[in-house]
């Protein structure tokens, strides 16, 4: 799907042209909901991208500052609290708070994309609202309704790819775990013999969610790969959605 770029504005126009022109109140509501949900999918991807680039830039700047100093890194002049395995955690540095905030926001934005896309697909294909209301619209519900419709194969595949491939399972666990607990581990070595080459890292901690253990992972490579993967899937979906609507007869 990498060769595709999603023209969101075209999607919004086509939804209006192919659905909104029928004028019934129900179809008007579906068209409006489809437009808003499609805009939300694009926005969530943009949010994730923004937060990733902000934390990546902040982290690179921090590492460059650290590399100009001699060990121990306490000479950088920041307050230090805590010590474990010959490393100091910079828990009360203002920059660490900013980096942590962007990391968590990026995780949450990525986590929200599959179900947000499910909403958009549900309204684009005018699926019936579940008995308990819109809160029950999710990836499983939409796939169940569309899995035997050949015209919607591209939509079902996009939902499957978002949740089952890459590191989405870990992103999902991180997002849920982070609601109540810290997930960020930011440390640098204070070994006086390490010099400017002292280890420095920004990572997600080892944690357990739903009885399943997750190993510590470097935060930026994980988010970068997952962001690019999701962008590719959503771009492919968007291009296929526009082609689908273009093939429908124009009712206007």
N, C-alpha and C positions, 0 to 999 in steps of 0.2 A: 504493500500500500504506500510505500515511501514516495512514489512518483506523483501521488495525488495531493492536491491542496484544496481544502474545503473553502468554497466561496460562500460564506455564511449569508451575505446579503442576497445572493441568488436563491438560497434555500428559503429565506423569509418571503421573498417575492413569490416563489413558486407555491409555497403553502397557501398564500393568500389567493393566488390565481386559481389553484386547483381545488381548494376546499371552500374558501370564504365566499365564492361566487354563488353558492347554492342557497344562501340566504336564510336557511332555517336557523332558529335560535340555537339548537343543539350543535349544528355544524359550525355556526359562528363561534360558539364557545370552544369547540375543539380547535378551530383555526387559531384563535387567540392563545389558547394554552400551548399549542404546538410551537407557535412563534416564540413565546416567552421561554419555553423549555429549551428550544434550540439556542436561543441567545444565552441561556444559562450554561449550557454545555461549553460553548465557546468561552464564556467568561471564566468558568472554573479552570479551564486549561490556561487561560491568560493569567489567572491568579497564581496558579502553581508555578508557571514560568517566572512571573515577577518575583515571588518569594524565593525561588531557587537562585535566580541571578543576584538578588540582594544578599543572600547569605553567602553565596560563593564569592562575591566581590568583597564582602566584609571579612571573610575568612582569609582570602588571599592577602588582603591588606594587613591583617593581623600577623600572618606568617612572615610577611616581608619585614615587618617591624621587629618581630622576634629574632629573625635571622641576622639583624644588624647588631644584636647585643651579645655579649659574652654570657655563658652560663655562670652561675645559676640565673634563671630567667626572672627571679625576684627583682633583679636590677631594672626590669622594665618599669617598675614603679607602681604596679597594680596591687591591690590588696589580695592576699592569698588566704584561703580557708581550706583546711582539710588536707590529708596526705594519705596516699595508698600506693603500695608497690613502687616506691621511689618516684612518684609523680605527685604534682600539686594540681588540684582542681581550682580553676579560677571561677568560683561560684558567685562572687559578688562584683565582678567586673561589669561595668555598664555594657561594654561590647558583647559580652557573653549573653546577656539578657536579650539583646537585639538578635543575635545569631540564633538563639534558642527559639525566639518567637517566630522568626521566618521559617525555621525548620519545621516546627509543629504546624504552622499554617500551610506550608507546602504539602506535608503529609495529608492534612485534612482535605485540602482541595483535590488532590489526586484520588483520595478515598471516595469522594463524593461523585466522581465522574460517571461510573457505570450506572448507578441508580438515576442520576440526572438524565443520562442518555435514554434510559428505559422510559422515563416520563415522556421525553420528546417523541420517541418512537410510538408509544402508546397513543398519543394524540395525533401524530401524523397519519397513523393507520386507523384512527377512529375506533379504538378498542373500547369495549364497554368498561365503565368504571367499576371496580370491585364492589361487592356488597357493602363492605365497611368503609368505602370511600377511597380517596386518592392515596391515603397513607399506605394502602396495600399494593400500590403500583411499584414494582421493583423488577429487577432483572429476571427472576424466576417466573413471575406472573406474565411478563411480556413474552418471554421465550415460549412459555406454555401455550399462549394464544396464537403465536405466529409460526411455530416450528414446522407446521405442515403447509404453510403458504409459500409457494415457490417465489412469488413476487417479493417476499420479505426476507429471503434467504440472506441477503447482505446485512440486514439489520440484526438478525439472530446471530450471525457470525461475528459481528462487531461486539455485541454484548458478551458472547462467549470468550472472545479474544481478550477483552478488557479484564475479565475476572479470572481467567484460567491460565493465562500466560504470564511470562515475566515474573516480577516480584510483587504482584498485586496482593497475594495472600499475606505477605509480610507487611505491606502498606496498610492493609485492613487491620491487622493485629496491632500495629503501631498506633493507628488512629484511635482505636478503642481503648488500648492500654493507656494512652496519653491523656485520656479524659480525667483520670484520677491520680496518675503517677508520672514521675519524671522519666523521660526516655533519652535525654541527652547526656553524653559523657564527653567532656572537653578537658584535655590534659596536655601538659608538656613536661618533659623530663627536666629535672634540676640536677642531674649528674654533672658535677663541676668539670669532669674530664670530657664531656660530650661536645663542648664548644657550640658553634652555630649549627652543627649537624644533630643536635639533640632531637629526639623524637617528639613530634607534636601531632595531635590528632583530634578530629571532630567526628564522633561516631554515635550510633544508636546503641544503647546498652543491651546486654544480654537480658532477656525477660521471658516470662511464660504467660501465655494467654490461652484460655480454654484448654488448659492442661497440656498445651503444646509448647515446648521450649524453642526459643529463637536466639540464634547466636548474635553476638555483637557484630555490627557492620559499619564500615565507613559510610558516613551519612551522605556526603556529596556525590560519590559515584553511584550509590543506590538510587538517589532521587533523580540524578541526571539520566540514568538509563531508563528508569520507569517513566519519567516525563516524556522522553523522546519516543518511547514505545507507545504510550497512550496518544500522543500527538499523531503518530503514524496511523493508528487504528481509527481515530476520530476523523482524520483527514480522508481516509479511504471511505469511511461511512458517509461523510458529507458529500463526496463526489458521487457516490452511488445513489444517494438520496436524490440529488439533483437530476441525475440521469433517469431515475424512476419517475419523478414527477414530470419530467419533460416528455416521457413516453406516454403519459396518460392523455386521453382526449381533452382538449380545451373546452370547458363548458361555458366560457364567457361568450 
